[in-house]
Each structure stands twice: as C-alpha cells, then as structure tokens.
Amino acid sequence: MKDQNCAYCMRGELLDKFGIYICDLGVSSLILFKEQSKPGRCIVAYRDHVSEIVDISDDERNKFFADVTRAARALHASFHPDKVNYGAYGDTGCHLHMHLVPKYEGKDEWGGVFQMNPDKVYLTDKEYGEMIQKIKANL
C-alpha cells in the first residue's frame, strides 16, 4: 500500500526535497540523505506505508533489519565511521524507516544524539553520485 502524500512511497519531488534514491534492498529502499554533515548518512525505508514496526510480520521485520544491516555494512566499508547511530523516528512522516548516521569521534557531537536536520552540508550532483557509487559498490 502507498500513501500519495508520502515521500518514501511516491519518491519524485517529495523525496527530492531531502533525499536521493539509491536502490531497492530486500523489503526496503535505500536513500541518501542530502544533508551530509555526517558523511554517508542514509535512510532505509520499508517498502509499504506502515507506521510502526509492530505493523509488519516477524518475517518482514527480520527482512527489514537485514536490509538495515546490509546498508550499515556498506556505510562502514565506504566511509569508515567510528560508529553508526540508528534512529527510528516518524512523528511527522508516519512511514517505517530508519536513519543510519555515521559518526566520527572528534568531529561529531560524540556521546550525544545527532541533529536531525542540521542544514549545514550539501554536495554537488557529482559528489552525491560518487558517494552513491561507493555505497553501491559495498552493498
């Protein structure tokens, strides 16, 4: 099921405001977050428009977390962060998704929660493309 007002469901202009579609995974889509103050920050969005992890079967939940794990491994291999933070929010966008936020000790707010939308670092189309290719090569 899809929601016509949801960026994760519809992609296109809605998604373009904050992310770039990378590829489909098992039961999810991998999306590069445009704001890149945390190099490699991505979102793994479940394929259907459900709000909560409890809205899917155990089998689908396991597949979703397998997708999150696959994406995290690619981020570790691509960007060598000291830690990846995982954020599952959705108060305003009720579509099951998880933020994967690479953090680098000495550079980030180490020991604290990452800023959701810091609006500090945006890249060129070429730089986004290079980042996406690096992630895809490590999936």
C-alpha positions as CSV (number, residue, x, y, z in Angstrom):
1,M,0.0,0.0,0.0
2,K,1.2,3.5,-0.8
3,D,0.3,7.0,0.6
4,Q,0.1,9.7,-2.1
5,N,1.5,12.3,0.3
6,C,4.5,10.2,1.5
7,A,8.0,10.9,0.1
8,Y,9.1,7.3,0.8
9,C,6.1,5.9,-1.1
10,M,5.9,8.3,-4.0
11,R,9.6,9.4,-4.4
12,G,9.9,12.1,-7.1
13,E,9.6,15.7,-6.0
14,L,8.6,14.7,-2.4
15,L,11.7,12.7,-1.9
16,D,13.9,15.1,-3.8
17,K,13.5,17.7,-1.1
18,F,15.7,15.7,1.3
19,G,17.0,12.5,-0.3
20,I,18.2,10.7,-3.3
21,Y,17.0,7.2,-4.1
22,I,20.0,4.8,-4.2
23,C,18.4,1.3,-4.8
24,D,15.9,-1.2,-3.5
25,L,17.0,-3.8,-1.0
26,G,15.1,-6.9,0.1
27,V,12.0,-5.2,1.6
28,S,13.2,-1.6,1.7
29,S,14.6,1.3,-0.3
30,L,18.0,2.8,0.5
31,I,18.1,6.6,0.3
32,L,21.0,9.0,0.6
33,F,20.1,11.9,2.9
34,K,21.0,15.1,1.0
35,E,22.3,16.9,4.1
36,Q,25.7,15.3,4.6
37,S,27.2,16.8,7.7
38,K,27.6,13.1,8.7
39,P,29.3,11.7,5.5
40,G,27.3,8.7,4.3
41,R,24.1,9.4,6.2
42,C,21.3,7.3,4.7
43,I,17.7,6.2,5.3
44,V,16.3,2.7,4.9
45,A,12.6,2.9,4.2
46,Y,10.3,-0.1,4.4
47,R,8.5,-0.8,1.0
48,D,4.9,-0.4,2.3
49,H,3.3,2.6,4.0
50,V,3.1,1.3,7.6
51,S,3.8,3.4,10.6
52,E,5.1,1.0,13.2
53,I,7.5,-1.9,13.4
54,V,4.6,-3.8,15.1
55,D,2.5,-3.3,11.9
56,I,4.5,-5.9,10.0
57,S,5.0,-9.6,10.5
58,D,8.0,-11.1,12.3
59,D,9.4,-12.3,8.9
60,E,9.1,-8.9,7.4
61,R,10.7,-7.3,10.4
62,N,13.6,-9.7,10.2
63,K,14.0,-8.8,6.5
64,F,13.8,-5.1,7.2
65,F,16.5,-5.4,9.8
66,A,18.6,-7.5,7.4
67,D,18.3,-4.5,5.0
68,V,19.4,-2.1,7.7
69,T,22.3,-4.4,8.5
70,R,23.3,-4.6,4.8
71,A,23.2,-0.8,4.4
72,A,25.2,-0.3,7.6
73,R,27.9,-2.7,6.4
74,A,28.1,-0.7,3.2
75,L,28.5,2.5,5.1
76,H,31.2,1.1,7.3
77,A,33.1,-0.2,4.3
78,S,32.6,3.0,2.3
79,F,33.2,5.7,4.9
80,H,34.9,4.0,7.9
81,P,33.0,5.8,10.7
82,D,33.8,5.1,14.3
83,K,30.1,4.4,14.9
84,V,26.8,4.3,13.1
85,N,23.8,5.7,15.0
86,Y,20.4,4.3,14.2
87,G,17.4,6.5,14.5
88,A,13.8,5.3,14.1
89,Y,11.5,8.3,14.3
90,G,8.4,9.2,12.3
91,D,6.3,11.6,14.4
92,T,5.6,13.7,11.3
93,G,6.3,11.2,8.5
94,C,4.5,8.0,9.6
95,H,6.3,5.6,7.3
96,L,8.5,2.9,8.8
97,H,12.1,4.0,8.2
98,M,15.5,4.1,9.9
99,H,18.2,6.8,9.7
100,L,21.7,5.4,9.5
101,V,24.1,8.1,10.7
102,P,27.8,7.6,10.5
103,K,29.6,9.4,13.3
104,Y,33.3,10.2,13.6
105,E,35.0,10.6,17.0
106,G,36.5,14.1,17.5
107,K,34.4,15.5,14.7
108,D,30.8,15.0,15.8
109,E,28.7,15.5,18.9
110,W,30.2,12.3,20.3
111,G,28.2,10.9,23.1
112,G,25.1,12.8,22.1
113,V,22.2,12.4,19.7
114,F,22.8,13.6,16.1
115,Q,21.0,16.6,14.8
116,M,18.1,15.5,12.7
117,N,18.2,18.3,10.1
118,P,21.3,20.5,10.6
119,D,21.2,22.0,7.1
120,K,24.9,22.6,7.0
121,V,26.5,20.4,4.3
122,Y,25.1,19.9,0.8
123,L,27.1,18.4,-2.0
124,T,27.2,18.8,-5.8
125,D,25.4,16.3,-8.0
126,K,28.8,14.9,-8.9
127,E,29.7,14.4,-5.3
128,Y,26.3,12.8,-4.5
129,G,26.9,10.5,-7.5
130,E,30.3,9.5,-6.3
131,M,29.0,8.8,-2.8
132,I,26.2,6.6,-4.2
133,Q,28.6,4.6,-6.4
134,K,30.8,4.0,-3.4
135,I,27.8,2.7,-1.3
136,K,26.5,0.6,-4.2
137,A,30.0,-1.0,-4.6
138,N,29.9,-2.1,-1.0
139,L,26.4,-3.4,-0.8
